Amino acid sequence: MFQDRSITVQRPIASLPDDDNHALYSGASGLAEAIHAFLAPLAGTAQRRAKFKLFRVDVSESTVTTVAYYEASGSTQQKTIQQNATWACQWTRPASKEPPRLLSIDVRDYEQIETRGVPKLFTDCTESVIANIDAYHEQFAQGVDYWCQRLEIPLGVTINGHHGLAIGDVNGDGLDDVYVCQPGGLPNQLWVQSRDGTLSDQSAHSGVNLQDLTASAILVDLDNDSDQDLAISTHGWFMAYANDGRGRFENRFQLPNRLPGTLSAADYDNDGRLDIYLCNYNGGDAKYWEFPVPIPYHDAENGSSNILLRNQGDLQFTDVTAQVGLDQNNTRYSFTAAWEDFDNDGDLDVYVANNFGRNNLYRNDVRDTGRFVDVAAEAGVEDIASGMSASWGDYNHDGQMDIYVSNMFSAAGNRVAYQRQFQQGASARTKALLQRAARGNTLFANQGDGTFRDESVNSAVTLGRWSWASLFTDLNNDSWDDLIVLNGLVSTDSSTDL
């Protein structure tokens, strides 16, 4: 399927027919032989690892079929081998309390990846870059589980804050620096890069080491003076800080905003100044760290409203959300916004990824009518699921910008939502939407006529696990956009987990 100097990806051309040339295994000894043959590519490797993820259970009168994702890998000094597949296992369904017996294993979607030359595509250089920063050893070197056992929510220091970071050159030396958002009670951090690639803590010097719960920040030039200014969304305020060009910041604008959200910047009206779009999330009077109550779960409209702030110059902003039509369908649980000219008409449109329901695609008609229009339904990109990020890219080189949306793949959701007894009183459409919410990520191909085609399954990009963020980027410099997906969730072992 793919090959370059370092990676080879192989998949079967077609399924083999059930004839004499197709090896069939039976009995316990046959199972052992089959597994031995299956693992043959990993022979001679070390650090071998295998894992199954059960995501479907189908029950019939006499049998039960389970479907699981299979992953295995092993490495030598010269190469790494990885296997990905789907295993469909059929079991007996005994009438008594006897355990079920395995009847057959059908291997589907087999894929084998060989990486040569280096054991890993990436090297973790975290400690070598930020080892000189006290906060790394005191805070960031410990995992979330460590802090969950030591922090109390009533004290205001929270784990579940979706705290982000921003990358930008704050002092004009041509090197990217890092601004880290923190939970309430801990100071935000500004780490400035040196020529040797290491970072130093300049938080106190910067003037932006505030201790408010901060959800997101962006470093962009908001006043057109050729340096990177800072916009921050905290629990209570949106704030814009002017950069003096040397990495010291001064607060120039603040707007009350009850809950912190995520920020993006774009010149929506083509006036040469970057405007700010603020995605809010929770609705009602809930504290930010409390889990929301979406109503209804699969199509909630009780979230907070997003805000578009027009840049008036000199770091002053005006709320123009209603004026430009972005108050339409604007009460959802919005995680992020991604800007792109999807219809190639010369102005920037915006896709908003919403949790617990359908997303928005606001087409920019400001030049003609002064307003945006939500065209997500007619464009076919509502993607009713658990949207948490979106990334634009021309993945198929047709000159049209496509979009990838990260959602949640839930093995438990797939197992439960397809059972006959699940939501027996719900309509078929509601059941389908709840089942869709567990499927995973979505790739929409832009068809160039204002509509998109769902290519997620065909492109094998749905399984991003519990995906928080995604990014189109060319990892191997071959001009084709690859995908990076960030996933994970705070979790503990539970014997009662579905």
The 8 nearest C-alpha neighbors of each residue, nearest first, counted from 0:
[[1, 9, 8, 10, 2, 7, 11, 12],
 [2, 0, 8, 7, 3, 9, 6, 112],
 [3, 1, 7, 6, 8, 4, 0, 5],
 [2, 4, 6, 5, 7, 1, 475, 8],
 [3, 5, 6, 2, 115, 7, 116, 114],
 [4, 6, 115, 3, 114, 116, 7, 2],
 [7, 5, 114, 3, 2, 113, 4, 115],
 [8, 6, 2, 113, 1, 112, 9, 3],
 [7, 9, 112, 1, 0, 111, 2, 113],
 [10, 8, 111, 0, 110, 112, 7, 11],
 [9, 11, 110, 109, 12, 111, 0, 8],
 [12, 10, 13, 109, 9, 14, 110, 108],
 [11, 13, 10, 14, 9, 15, 0, 109],
 [14, 12, 11, 15, 10, 16, 108, 107],
 [15, 13, 16, 11, 12, 107, 17, 108],
 [14, 16, 13, 21, 17, 18, 20, 11],
 [17, 15, 18, 14, 21, 20, 19, 13],
 [16, 18, 21, 15, 19, 20, 23, 22],
 [19, 17, 20, 21, 16, 22, 15, 23],
 [18, 20, 21, 17, 22, 23, 16, 15],
 [21, 19, 18, 22, 17, 16, 15, 23],
 [22, 20, 18, 19, 17, 23, 15, 16],
 [21, 23, 20, 24, 19, 18, 17, 33],
 [24, 22, 21, 25, 29, 17, 33, 19],
 [23, 25, 29, 30, 33, 22, 26, 32],
 [26, 24, 29, 30, 23, 27, 28, 103],
 [25, 27, 29, 28, 30, 24, 31, 102],
 [26, 28, 30, 29, 31, 25, 32, 24],
 [29, 27, 31, 30, 26, 32, 25, 24],
 [30, 28, 24, 25, 32, 26, 27, 31],
 [29, 31, 33, 27, 32, 28, 34, 26],
 [30, 32, 28, 34, 29, 33, 35, 27],
 [33, 31, 29, 35, 30, 34, 28, 36],
 [34, 32, 30, 36, 35, 31, 29, 37],
 [35, 33, 37, 31, 36, 32, 38, 30],
 [34, 36, 32, 38, 33, 37, 31, 39],
 [37, 35, 33, 39, 34, 38, 32, 40],
 [36, 38, 34, 35, 39, 33, 40, 32],
 [37, 39, 35, 36, 41, 40, 34, 42],
 [38, 40, 36, 42, 41, 37, 35, 34],
 [41, 39, 42, 38, 80, 37, 36, 43],
 [42, 40, 39, 38, 44, 73, 43, 80],
 [41, 43, 39, 40, 44, 38, 73, 45],
 [44, 42, 41, 45, 75, 74, 40, 73],
 [45, 43, 74, 73, 75, 42, 41, 47],
 [46, 44, 47, 74, 73, 75, 43, 41],
 [47, 45, 73, 74, 48, 44, 72, 75],
 [48, 46, 73, 45, 72, 44, 49, 74],
 [47, 49, 71, 72, 46, 73, 50, 70],
 [50, 48, 71, 70, 72, 47, 51, 69],
 [49, 51, 70, 69, 71, 52, 48, 68],
 [50, 52, 69, 68, 67, 53, 70, 49],
 [51, 53, 68, 67, 54, 69, 50, 410],
 [54, 52, 67, 66, 55, 51, 410, 68],
 [53, 55, 410, 414, 413, 67, 66, 52],
 [56, 54, 414, 66, 65, 413, 53, 57],
 [55, 57, 65, 414, 64, 58, 66, 63],
 [58, 56, 64, 63, 65, 55, 59, 418],
 [57, 59, 63, 62, 64, 56, 60, 61],
 [60, 58, 62, 61, 63, 57, 64, 92],
 [59, 61, 62, 58, 92, 63, 91, 93],
 [60, 62, 92, 59, 91, 63, 93, 58],
 [63, 61, 91, 92, 59, 90, 60, 58],
 [62, 64, 58, 90, 57, 89, 59, 92],
 [65, 63, 89, 57, 88, 56, 90, 58],
 [64, 66, 56, 88, 55, 87, 57, 89],
 [67, 65, 87, 55, 86, 53, 54, 88],
 [68, 66, 53, 52, 86, 54, 85, 51],
 [67, 69, 85, 52, 51, 84, 86, 53],
 [70, 68, 51, 84, 83, 85, 50, 67],
 [69, 71, 83, 50, 82, 49, 51, 84],
 [72, 70, 49, 82, 48, 81, 50, 83],
 [71, 73, 81, 48, 80, 47, 82, 49],
 [74, 72, 47, 44, 80, 46, 45, 79],
 [73, 75, 79, 44, 45, 78, 80, 46],
 [74, 76, 44, 77, 78, 45, 79, 73],
 [77, 75, 78, 118, 74, 117, 116, 79],
 [76, 78, 116, 75, 115, 117, 118, 79],
 [79, 77, 115, 75, 114, 118, 74, 116],
 [78, 80, 74, 114, 118, 113, 73, 75],
 [81, 79, 113, 72, 73, 112, 74, 41],
 [80, 82, 72, 112, 71, 111, 113, 79],
 [83, 81, 111, 71, 70, 110, 72, 112],
 [84, 82, 70, 110, 69, 109, 111, 81],
 [85, 83, 109, 69, 108, 107, 68, 110],
 [84, 86, 68, 107, 69, 67, 108, 106],
 [87, 85, 106, 67, 66, 105, 107, 88],
 [86, 88, 66, 105, 104, 65, 106, 67],
 [89, 87, 104, 65, 64, 103, 86, 66],
 [88, 90, 64, 103, 102, 63, 101, 65],
 [91, 89, 101, 63, 102, 100, 62, 99],
 [90, 92, 62, 99, 100, 93, 63, 61],
 [91, 93, 62, 61, 99, 63, 90, 94],
 [94, 92, 95, 91, 99, 97, 96, 98],
 [93, 95, 92, 96, 97, 61, 91, 99],
 [96, 94, 93, 97, 98, 92, 99, 91],
 [97, 95, 98, 94, 93, 99, 92, 91],
 [96, 98, 95, 93, 99, 94, 92, 100],
 [97, 99, 96, 100, 93, 92, 95, 91],
 [100, 98, 91, 92, 90, 93, 97, 101],
 [101, 99, 91, 90, 102, 98, 92, 93],
 [100, 102, 90, 103, 89, 91, 99, 88],
 [103, 101, 90, 89, 100, 91, 104, 88],
 [104, 102, 89, 88, 101, 105, 90, 87],
 [105, 103, 88, 87, 106, 86, 89, 102],
 [104, 106, 87, 86, 107, 88, 103, 85],
 [107, 105, 86, 85, 104, 87, 84, 109],
 [108, 106, 85, 109, 84, 86, 105, 87],
 [109, 107, 84, 85, 110, 106, 10, 83],
 [110, 108, 84, 107, 83, 10, 11, 111],
 [109, 111, 10, 83, 82, 9, 84, 108],
 [112, 110, 82, 9, 81, 8, 83, 10],
 [113, 111, 8, 81, 7, 80, 9, 82],
 [112, 114, 80, 7, 79, 6, 115, 81],
 [115, 113, 6, 79, 78, 5, 112, 80],
 [116, 114, 78, 5, 117, 77, 6, 113],
 [115, 117, 77, 78, 5, 118, 114, 76],
 [116, 118, 119, 115, 78, 77, 120, 114],
 [117, 119, 79, 78, 74, 76, 116, 77],
 [120, 118, 121, 117, 122, 79, 114, 78],
 [119, 121, 117, 122, 118, 114, 5, 115],
 [122, 120, 119, 123, 118, 124, 117, 474],
 [121, 123, 124, 119, 120, 125, 118, 117],
 [122, 124, 125, 121, 126, 127, 119, 128],
 [123, 125, 127, 126, 122, 128, 129, 121],
 [126, 124, 128, 127, 123, 129, 130, 122],
 [125, 127, 130, 129, 128, 124, 123, 135],
 [126, 128, 124, 125, 130, 129, 197, 131],
 [127, 129, 197, 125, 126, 198, 130, 124],
 [128, 130, 126, 198, 131, 132, 127, 197],
 [131, 129, 126, 132, 127, 128, 135, 136],
 [132, 130, 129, 133, 199, 198, 128, 197],
 [131, 133, 130, 134, 135, 129, 200, 199],
 [132, 134, 135, 136, 137, 131, 130, 200],
 [135, 133, 137, 138, 132, 136, 139, 140],
 [134, 136, 139, 133, 138, 132, 140, 137],
 [137, 135, 140, 134, 133, 138, 139, 132],
 [138, 136, 134, 135, 133, 139, 140, 141],
 [137, 139, 134, 135, 136, 140, 141, 133],
 [140, 138, 135, 141, 136, 134, 137, 142],
 [139, 141, 136, 135, 138, 142, 137, 134],
 [142, 140, 139, 138, 145, 143, 146, 136],
 [143, 141, 145, 144, 140, 146, 139, 138],
 [142, 144, 146, 145, 147, 141, 489, 158],
 [143, 145, 147, 142, 146, 148, 489, 141],
 [146, 144, 143, 142, 147, 148, 141, 149],
 [145, 147, 149, 148, 143, 144, 150, 142],
 [146, 148, 144, 149, 145, 150, 143, 158],
 [147, 149, 146, 145, 150, 144, 151, 143],
 [148, 150, 146, 147, 151, 145, 144, 152],
 [151, 149, 147, 146, 148, 152, 156, 157],
 [150, 152, 153, 154, 149, 156, 155, 157],
 [151, 153, 154, 155, 157, 156, 150, 288],
 [154, 152, 155, 151, 156, 157, 150, 288],
 [155, 153, 152, 151, 156, 150, 157, 184],
 [154, 156, 153, 152, 183, 157, 184, 151],
 [157, 155, 183, 182, 184, 154, 152, 150],
 [158, 156, 152, 182, 159, 155, 160, 288],
 [157, 159, 160, 182, 156, 147, 143, 146],
 [160, 158, 288, 157, 161, 162, 289, 287],
 [159, 161, 162, 158, 288, 214, 157, 182],
 [162, 160, 214, 159, 163, 215, 158, 213],
 [161, 163, 214, 160, 180, 181, 215, 213],
 [164, 162, 215, 180, 214, 161, 179, 216],
 [163, 165, 179, 178, 180, 216, 215, 166],
 [164, 166, 178, 217, 216, 177, 218, 179],
 [167, 165, 177, 176, 175, 218, 178, 164],
 [166, 168, 175, 176, 218, 169, 177, 165],
 [167, 169, 175, 176, 174, 171, 170, 173],
 [168, 170, 246, 227, 167, 171, 176, 245],
 [171, 169, 245, 246, 244, 172, 168, 226],
 [170, 172, 173, 168, 169, 244, 226, 245],
 [171, 173, 174, 170, 168, 169, 175, 245],
 [172, 174, 171, 168, 175, 170, 169, 167],
 [175, 173, 172, 168, 192, 176, 171, 193],
 [174, 176, 168, 167, 166, 192, 173, 177],
 [175, 177, 191, 167, 168, 192, 166, 190],
 [178, 176, 166, 190, 165, 189, 179, 191],
 [177, 179, 189, 165, 164, 188, 190, 166],
 [180, 178, 164, 188, 187, 177, 189, 181],
 [179, 181, 187, 213, 163, 162, 164, 215],
 [182, 180, 187, 213, 185, 162, 212, 186],
 [183, 181, 212, 156, 157, 185, 213, 184],
 [212, 182, 184, 211, 156, 185, 210, 155],
 [183, 185, 210, 156, 182, 211, 186, 155],
 [184, 186, 210, 183, 182, 181, 187, 156],
 [187, 185, 210, 208, 209, 188, 181, 184],
 [186, 188, 208, 180, 181, 209, 179, 210],
 [187, 189, 179, 202, 178, 208, 186, 190],
 [190, 188, 178, 202, 201, 177, 200, 179],
 [191, 189, 200, 177, 199, 198, 201, 176],
 [192, 190, 176, 198, 199, 201, 189, 200],
 [191, 193, 198, 176, 197, 196, 174, 199],
 [192, 194, 195, 196, 197, 198, 191, 199],
 [195, 193, 196, 192, 197, 174, 172, 198],
 [194, 196, 193, 197, 192, 198, 128, 174],
 [197, 195, 194, 193, 192, 128, 198, 174],
 [198, 196, 128, 193, 192, 195, 129, 199],
 [197, 199, 192, 191, 129, 190, 128, 193],
 [198, 200, 190, 191, 132, 201, 131, 192],
 [199, 201, 190, 202, 132, 189, 191, 198],
 [200, 202, 204, 189, 203, 190, 205, 199],
 [203, 201, 189, 188, 205, 208, 204, 200],
 [202, 204, 205, 201, 206, 208, 207, 200],
 [205, 203, 201, 202, 206, 247, 246, 207],
 [206, 204, 247, 202, 207, 203, 246, 248],
 [205, 207, 248, 204, 208, 203, 247, 202],
 [208, 206, 209, 205, 248, 202, 187, 203],
 [209, 207, 187, 186, 202, 206, 188, 203],
 [208, 210, 186, 207, 187, 211, 206, 185],
 [209, 211, 186, 184, 185, 183, 187, 212],
 [212, 210, 183, 209, 213, 233, 184, 234],
 [183, 211, 213, 182, 234, 233, 181, 210],
 [214, 212, 233, 180, 181, 232, 215, 211],
 [213, 215, 162, 259, 161, 260, 163, 232],
 [216, 214, 163, 261, 232, 213, 231, 162],
 [215, 217, 231, 230, 165, 164, 232, 262],
 [216, 218, 165, 230, 229, 219, 231, 262],
 [217, 219, 229, 167, 227, 228, 165, 166],
 [220, 218, 227, 228, 221, 217, 229, 167],
 [219, 221, 227, 228, 226, 223, 222, 225],
 [220, 222, 223, 273, 219, 228, 314, 272],
 [221, 223, 313, 224, 220, 314, 312, 272],
 [224, 222, 225, 220, 221, 272, 226, 271],
 [223, 225, 222, 226, 220, 221, 227, 244],
 [226, 224, 223, 220, 227, 222, 244, 171],
 [227, 225, 244, 220, 224, 228, 242, 171],
 [226, 228, 220, 219, 218, 169, 242, 168],
 [229, 227, 242, 241, 220, 219, 218, 240],
 [228, 230, 218, 240, 239, 217, 219, 231],
 [229, 231, 239, 217, 216, 238, 240, 218],
 [232, 230, 216, 238, 237, 215, 233, 239],
 [231, 233, 237, 259, 215, 213, 260, 214],
 [234, 232, 213, 259, 236, 212, 235, 214],
 [233, 235, 259, 258, 212, 236, 257, 213],
 [234, 236, 257, 256, 258, 233, 255, 259],
 [237, 235, 255, 256, 233, 254, 234, 238],
 [236, 238, 232, 254, 253, 231, 256, 233],
 [239, 237, 253, 231, 252, 230, 236, 254],
 [238, 240, 230, 252, 229, 251, 250, 253],
 [241, 239, 250, 249, 229, 251, 248, 228],
 [240, 242, 228, 249, 248, 250, 251, 243],
 [243, 241, 248, 228, 244, 247, 246, 227],
 [242, 244, 245, 247, 248, 246, 241, 226],
 [245, 243, 242, 170, 226, 246, 171, 169],
 [244, 246, 170, 243, 247, 169, 171, 242],
 [247, 245, 170, 169, 244, 205, 242, 248],
 [248, 246, 205, 243, 242, 245, 206, 204],
 [247, 249, 242, 241, 240, 206, 205, 243],
 [250, 248, 240, 241, 251, 242, 247, 206],
 [249, 251, 240, 252, 239, 241, 248, 238],
 [252, 250, 240, 239, 249, 314, 241, 253],
 [253, 251, 239, 238, 250, 315, 314, 254],
 [252, 254, 238, 237, 236, 239, 255, 251],
 [253, 255, 237, 236, 256, 238, 252, 235],
 [256, 254, 236, 235, 237, 257, 253, 238],
 [257, 255, 236, 235, 258, 237, 254, 259],
 [256, 258, 235, 234, 255, 236, 259, 233],
 [259, 257, 234, 235, 256, 260, 287, 279],
 [260, 258, 234, 233, 232, 214, 213, 235],
 [259, 261, 279, 278, 214, 232, 277, 280],
 [260, 262, 278, 215, 277, 335, 214, 334],
 [263, 261, 277, 276, 215, 278, 216, 260],
 [262, 264, 276, 275, 336, 277, 265, 261],
 [263, 265, 275, 274, 273, 276, 262, 266],
 [266, 264, 273, 274, 267, 275, 263, 338],
 [265, 267, 273, 274, 269, 268, 272, 271],
 [266, 268, 265, 347, 269, 346, 274, 348],
 [269, 267, 270, 266, 365, 346, 366, 271],
 [270, 268, 266, 271, 267, 346, 272, 347],
 [269, 271, 268, 272, 266, 267, 273, 310],
 [270, 272, 269, 266, 273, 268, 223, 267],
 [273, 271, 270, 266, 310, 274, 221, 312],
 [274, 272, 266, 265, 221, 264, 310, 271],
 [273, 275, 310, 309, 265, 266, 264, 308],
 [276, 274, 264, 308, 263, 307, 277, 265],
 [277, 275, 307, 263, 306, 262, 308, 264],
 [276, 278, 262, 306, 305, 261, 260, 279],
 [279, 277, 305, 261, 260, 333, 335, 334],
 [278, 280, 260, 305, 303, 333, 304, 277],
 [279, 281, 332, 333, 303, 302, 334, 260],
 [282, 280, 302, 303, 291, 332, 279, 283],
 [281, 283, 302, 303, 301, 284, 280, 285],
 [284, 282, 285, 281, 302, 301, 303, 291],
 [283, 285, 286, 282, 281, 287, 257, 258],
 [286, 284, 283, 287, 289, 282, 281, 291],
 [285, 287, 289, 288, 284, 258, 281, 290],
 [288, 286, 289, 285, 258, 281, 160, 290],
 [287, 289, 286, 159, 160, 290, 157, 158],
 [290, 288, 286, 287, 291, 285, 159, 281],
 [289, 291, 288, 292, 287, 285, 286, 281],
 [292, 290, 293, 281, 289, 285, 282, 287],
 [291, 293, 294, 290, 296, 301, 295, 282],
 [294, 292, 296, 299, 295, 291, 301, 355],
 [295, 293, 299, 296, 292, 301, 300, 298],
 [294, 296, 299, 298, 293, 297, 300, 355],
 [295, 297, 293, 294, 299, 355, 298, 356],
 [296, 298, 356, 355, 295, 299, 433, 432],
 [299, 297, 356, 295, 355, 296, 357, 300],
 [298, 300, 294, 295, 293, 296, 355, 356],
 [299, 301, 331, 330, 302, 294, 298, 293],
 [302, 300, 282, 330, 299, 331, 294, 293],
 [303, 301, 282, 331, 332, 330, 281, 300],
 [302, 304, 282, 330, 280, 281, 279, 331],
 [305, 303, 330, 329, 279, 306, 302, 331],
 [304, 306, 278, 279, 277, 329, 303, 307],
 [305, 307, 277, 320, 276, 308, 304, 318],
 [308, 306, 276, 320, 319, 318, 275, 277],
 [307, 309, 318, 275, 317, 316, 274, 319],
 [310, 308, 274, 317, 316, 311, 319, 318],
 [309, 311, 316, 274, 312, 315, 272, 273],
 [312, 310, 315, 316, 309, 313, 317, 314],
 [311, 313, 314, 310, 315, 222, 272, 316],
 [312, 314, 222, 315, 311, 221, 310, 251],
 [315, 313, 312, 222, 221, 251, 252, 316],
 [314, 316, 311, 313, 312, 310, 252, 317],
 [317, 315, 310, 309, 311, 308, 314, 318],
 [316, 318, 309, 308, 319, 310, 311, 315],
 [317, 319, 308, 320, 307, 309, 306, 316],
 [320, 318, 322, 321, 307, 308, 317, 323],
 [321, 319, 307, 325, 322, 306, 323, 318],
 [322, 320, 326, 324, 323, 319, 325, 327],
 [321, 323, 319, 320, 324, 370, 325, 369],
 [322, 324, 370, 321, 320, 325, 371, 369],
 [325, 323, 370, 321, 371, 326, 322, 327],
 [324, 326, 320, 327, 321, 323, 371, 329],
 [325, 327, 321, 329, 324, 320, 328, 304],
 [326, 328, 325, 329, 324, 373, 372, 321],
 [329, 327, 330, 326, 331, 359, 373, 325],
 [328, 330, 326, 304, 327, 331, 305, 325],
 [331, 329, 302, 304, 300, 303, 301, 328],
 [330, 332, 302, 300, 333, 329, 301, 299],
 [333, 331, 280, 302, 353, 354, 281, 334],
 [334, 332, 353, 280, 278, 331, 279, 352],
 [333, 335, 387, 353, 352, 278, 280, 332],
 [336, 334, 352, 388, 351, 278, 333, 261],
 [335, 337, 351, 350, 352, 349, 263, 338],
 [336, 338, 350, 349, 389, 390, 351, 339],
 [339, 337, 349, 348, 347, 350, 336, 265],
 [340, 338, 347, 348, 341, 349, 337, 391],
 [339, 341, 347, 348, 343, 342, 346, 345],
 [342, 340, 400, 339, 343, 348, 399, 347],
 [341, 343, 340, 344, 449, 447, 399, 448],
 [344, 342, 340, 341, 345, 346, 399, 400],
 [345, 343, 342, 346, 340, 341, 347, 363],
 [346, 344, 343, 340, 347, 342, 269, 341],
 [345, 347, 340, 344, 363, 348, 267, 269],
 [348, 346, 340, 339, 267, 338, 363, 349],
 [347, 349, 363, 362, 340, 339, 338, 361],
 [350, 348, 338, 361, 337, 360, 339, 336],
 [349, 351, 360, 337, 336, 359, 361, 338],
 [350, 352, 336, 359, 358, 335, 353, 360],
 [353, 351, 386, 358, 335, 387, 388, 334],
 [354, 352, 333, 386, 332, 358, 334, 331],
 [353, 355, 385, 386, 332, 356, 333, 387],
 [356, 354, 385, 297, 296, 298, 299, 384],
 [357, 355, 298, 383, 297, 384, 354, 299],
 [356, 358, 383, 381, 382, 298, 353, 384],
 [357, 359, 381, 352, 353, 351, 382, 383],
 [360, 358, 351, 375, 350, 373, 361, 381],
 [361, 359, 350, 375, 373, 374, 349, 362],
 [360, 362, 373, 372, 349, 371, 348, 374],
 [363, 361, 348, 372, 371, 364, 373, 360],
 [362, 364, 371, 348, 365, 347, 361, 346],
 [365, 363, 371, 370, 367, 366, 368, 362],
 [369, 364, 366, 370, 368, 367, 363, 371],
 [367, 365, 364, 369, 368, 268, 363, 370],
 [368, 366, 364, 365, 369, 370, 363, 371],
 [369, 367, 365, 370, 364, 366, 371, 323],
 [365, 370, 368, 366, 323, 367, 364, 371],
 [369, 371, 323, 365, 324, 368, 364, 372],
 [370, 372, 363, 324, 364, 362, 361, 323],
 [371, 373, 361, 362, 374, 370, 324, 363],
 [372, 374, 361, 360, 375, 359, 362, 371],
 [373, 375, 377, 360, 376, 378, 372, 361],
 [376, 374, 360, 378, 380, 381, 359, 377],
 [377, 375, 379, 378, 374, 381, 380, 373],
 [376, 378, 379, 374, 375, 450, 380, 449],
 [379, 377, 450, 375, 376, 380, 451, 374],
 [378, 380, 376, 377, 451, 375, 381, 450],
 [381, 379, 375, 382, 378, 376, 451, 443],
 [380, 382, 358, 357, 375, 383, 376, 379],
 [383, 381, 380, 357, 384, 358, 441, 356],
 [382, 384, 357, 356, 381, 358, 436, 432],
 [383, 385, 436, 356, 382, 355, 386, 357],
 [386, 384, 354, 406, 355, 407, 356, 387],
 [385, 387, 406, 352, 353, 354, 405, 384],
 [386, 388, 334, 467, 405, 352, 406, 354],
 [389, 387, 468, 405, 335, 404, 352, 386],
 [388, 390, 404, 403, 337, 405, 352, 469],
 [389, 391, 403, 470, 402, 471, 469, 337],
 [392, 390, 402, 401, 400, 403, 471, 389],
 [391, 393, 400, 401, 394, 471, 402, 390],
 [394, 392, 400, 401, 396, 395, 399, 398],
 [393, 395, 480, 392, 396, 479, 401, 481],
 [394, 396, 393, 397, 479, 398, 444, 480],
 [397, 395, 393, 398, 394, 399, 479, 400],
 [398, 396, 399, 395, 393, 394, 400, 445],
 [397, 399, 396, 393, 400, 395, 447, 445],
 [400, 398, 397, 445, 393, 447, 401, 341],
 [399, 401, 393, 392, 341, 445, 391, 398],
 [402, 400, 444, 445, 392, 393, 391, 443],
 [401, 403, 391, 443, 390, 442, 392, 404],
 [404, 402, 442, 390, 389, 441, 443, 391],
 [405, 403, 389, 441, 388, 440, 406, 442],
 [406, 404, 440, 388, 466, 387, 386, 469],
 [407, 405, 386, 440, 385, 439, 466, 387],
 [408, 406, 465, 439, 466, 409, 385, 464],
 [407, 409, 439, 464, 437, 438, 465, 462],
 [410, 408, 437, 412, 411, 407, 413, 438],
 [409, 411, 54, 413, 412, 414, 53, 408],
 [412, 410, 414, 409, 413, 497, 415, 54],
 [413, 411, 409, 415, 437, 410, 414, 416],
 [412, 414, 410, 411, 416, 54, 415, 55],
 [413, 415, 55, 411, 54, 412, 56, 416],
 [414, 416, 412, 413, 417, 418, 411, 421],
 [415, 417, 413, 434, 412, 418, 421, 414],
 [416, 418, 415, 414, 413, 419, 421, 434],
 [419, 417, 421, 420, 415, 416, 414, 57],
 [420, 418, 421, 417, 423, 422, 416, 415],
 [419, 421, 418, 423, 422, 417, 416, 415],
 [420, 422, 418, 423, 419, 416, 415, 417],
 [423, 421, 425, 424, 420, 430, 416, 419],
 [424, 422, 421, 425, 420, 419, 426, 430],
 [423, 425, 422, 426, 421, 420, 427, 430],
 [426, 424, 422, 423, 429, 430, 427, 428],
 [427, 425, 429, 428, 430, 424, 423, 422],
 [426, 428, 430, 429, 431, 425, 432, 424],
 [429, 427, 431, 426, 430, 432, 425, 433],
 [428, 430, 432, 426, 431, 427, 425, 433],
 [431, 429, 427, 433, 428, 432, 434, 426],
 [432, 430, 428, 434, 429, 433, 435, 427],
 [433, 431, 435, 429, 434, 430, 428, 436],
 [432, 434, 436, 430, 435, 431, 297, 429],
 [435, 433, 431, 432, 436, 416, 437, 430],
 [434, 436, 432, 438, 437, 433, 431, 384],
 [435, 437, 384, 433, 434, 438, 432, 385],
 [436, 438, 409, 408, 435, 412, 434, 439],
 [439, 437, 435, 408, 436, 461, 434, 409],
 [438, 440, 408, 461, 407, 406, 462, 437],
 [439, 441, 461, 405, 406, 404, 463, 462],
 [442, 440, 455, 404, 403, 461, 443, 405],
 [441, 443, 403, 455, 454, 453, 402, 404],
 [444, 442, 453, 402, 452, 451, 401, 454],
 [445, 443, 401, 452, 451, 446, 453, 454],
 [444, 446, 451, 401, 447, 399, 400, 450],
 [447, 445, 451, 448, 450, 444, 452, 449],
 [446, 448, 445, 449, 399, 450, 342, 451],
 [449, 447, 450, 446, 342, 445, 451, 378],
 [450, 448, 447, 378, 342, 446, 451, 445],
 [451, 449, 378, 448, 446, 379, 445, 447],
 [450, 452, 445, 444, 446, 443, 379, 378],
 [451, 453, 444, 443, 454, 445, 446, 450],
 [454, 452, 443, 455, 442, 444, 451, 441],
 [455, 453, 457, 442, 456, 443, 458, 452],
 [456, 454, 442, 441, 458, 460, 457, 453],
 [455, 457, 459, 458, 454, 461, 460, 453],
 [458, 456, 454, 459, 455, 460, 453, 461],
 [457, 459, 455, 456, 460, 454, 442, 461],
 [460, 458, 456, 457, 461, 455, 462, 454],
 [459, 461, 455, 458, 462, 456, 440, 463],
 [460, 462, 440, 439, 455, 463, 459, 441],
 [463, 461, 464, 439, 460, 408, 440, 459],
 [462, 464, 466, 461, 440, 465, 484, 439],
 [463, 465, 408, 462, 466, 486, 407, 439],
 [466, 464, 407, 486, 487, 408, 463, 467],
 [467, 465, 486, 405, 406, 464, 407, 463],
 [468, 466, 486, 387, 485, 388, 405, 465],
 [467, 469, 388, 485, 466, 484, 405, 387],
 [470, 468, 484, 483, 485, 405, 388, 390],
 [469, 471, 483, 390, 482, 472, 484, 468],
 [470, 472, 482, 481, 480, 392, 390, 483],
 [473, 471, 480, 481, 474, 470, 482, 483],
 [472, 474, 480, 481, 476, 475, 479, 478],
 [473, 475, 476, 472, 481, 480, 477, 482],
 [474, 476, 477, 473, 478, 481, 479, 480],
 [477, 475, 473, 478, 474, 479, 480, 472],
 [476, 478, 479, 475, 473, 474, 480, 3],
 [479, 477, 476, 473, 480, 475, 474, 396],
 [480, 478, 477, 473, 481, 394, 476, 396],
 [479, 481, 473, 472, 394, 471, 478, 482],
 [480, 482, 473, 472, 471, 474, 479, 483],
 [483, 481, 471, 470, 472, 484, 480, 469],
 [482, 484, 470, 469, 471, 485, 481, 472],
 [485, 483, 469, 468, 486, 463, 482, 466],
 [486, 484, 468, 467, 466, 469, 483, 487],
 [487, 485, 466, 465, 467, 464, 484, 463],
 [488, 486, 465, 466, 489, 485, 464, 467],
 [489, 487, 490, 465, 486, 466, 467, 491],
 [488, 490, 487, 143, 491, 144, 159, 147],
 [491, 489, 488, 492, 144, 487, 493, 143],
 [490, 492, 493, 489, 144, 488, 496, 494],
 [491, 493, 494, 490, 496, 495, 489, 497],
 [494, 492, 495, 496, 491, 490, 497, 489],
 [493, 495, 496, 492, 497, 491, 490, 411],
 [494, 496, 493, 497, 492, 491, 411, 490],
 [497, 495, 493, 494, 492, 411, 491, 490],
 [496, 411, 495, 415, 414, 494, 412, 410]]
